[in-house]
Amino acid sequence: MPNKTSAIEWLKISYHELSAAKVLYEAEHYADSIGSLLQQSIEKCLKSLLAHENKKIIRSHDLVEVYSRVSDKIDLDEDLEFLEIATEYYKEDRYPNPNYELPEYEEIYQVLIFAEELFVRVCKLLDIDINEIV
């Protein structure tokens, strides 16, 4: 039996992070901060699909790995590049790393658009009214 309540909990947190990323982007804030929020938003959005099905929530920040657990529910094969890029924004081993480069703002914008579209798509897929989350 689907667990809509749990999915909504995950989507609310995803939305908070997505909204914060959008505000920071519009304020031309630091790209690495925005990237971390986007990665977290996408991760929680994907994990909402697991929660909805009462499946174990994996402890991974690798978006491609998380997607592999929900690929039977949503097809993001054409968007794997965005999952790979966003995963790099939140790698636990990147700090301290003198070779780390800040993401370009255009790249951040593209991932932001992907994250927004993914959020809407998951809400529709789970038949959850976005007003229940916002």
Residue pairs with C-beta under 8 A, 6 or more apart in sequence:
1 54
2 52
2 53
2 54
2 126
3 51
3 52
3 53
3 54
4 52
4 126
4 128
6 48
6 51
6 52
6 54
7 48
7 49
7 51
7 52
7 126
7 128
8 48
8 128
8 132
8 133
9 51
10 44
10 45
10 47
10 48
10 51
11 44
11 45
11 48
11 119
11 122
11 123
11 128
11 133
12 133
13 44
14 40
14 41
14 42
14 43
14 44
14 45
14 48
14 119
15 41
15 119
15 133
15 134
17 37
17 38
17 40
17 41
17 44
18 37
18 38
18 41
18 115
18 116
18 119
20 37
21 34
21 37
21 38
21 41
21 112
21 115
22 112
22 116
24 30
24 33
24 34
24 37
25 34
25 108
25 109
25 112
28 105
30 102
31 102
31 103
31 104
31 105
31 108
32 89
32 102
32 103
34 108
34 112
35 86
35 88
35 89
35 90
35 103
35 108
35 111
36 89
36 90
38 86
38 89
38 108
38 111
38 112
38 115
39 61
39 63
39 86
39 87
39 89
39 90
40 90
41 115
41 119
42 63
42 82
42 83
42 86
42 114
42 115
42 118
43 61
43 63
43 66
43 90
45 115
45 118
45 119
45 122
46 63
46 66
46 67
46 70
46 118
46 122
47 57
47 58
47 66
48 122
48 126
49 70
49 73
49 74
49 122
49 125
49 126
50 56
50 57
50 58
50 69
50 70
51 57
52 126
53 73
55 69
58 65
58 66
58 69
60 66
61 87
61 90
61 91
61 92
62 87
63 83
63 84
63 86
63 87
64 80
64 83
64 84
64 87
67 76
67 80
67 83
71 77
73 125
74 121
74 122
74 125
76 83
76 118
79 114
79 118
82 110
82 111
82 114
85 103
85 107
85 111
86 111
86 114
86 115
88 94
89 103
89 111
94 100
120 130
123 129
123 130
123 133
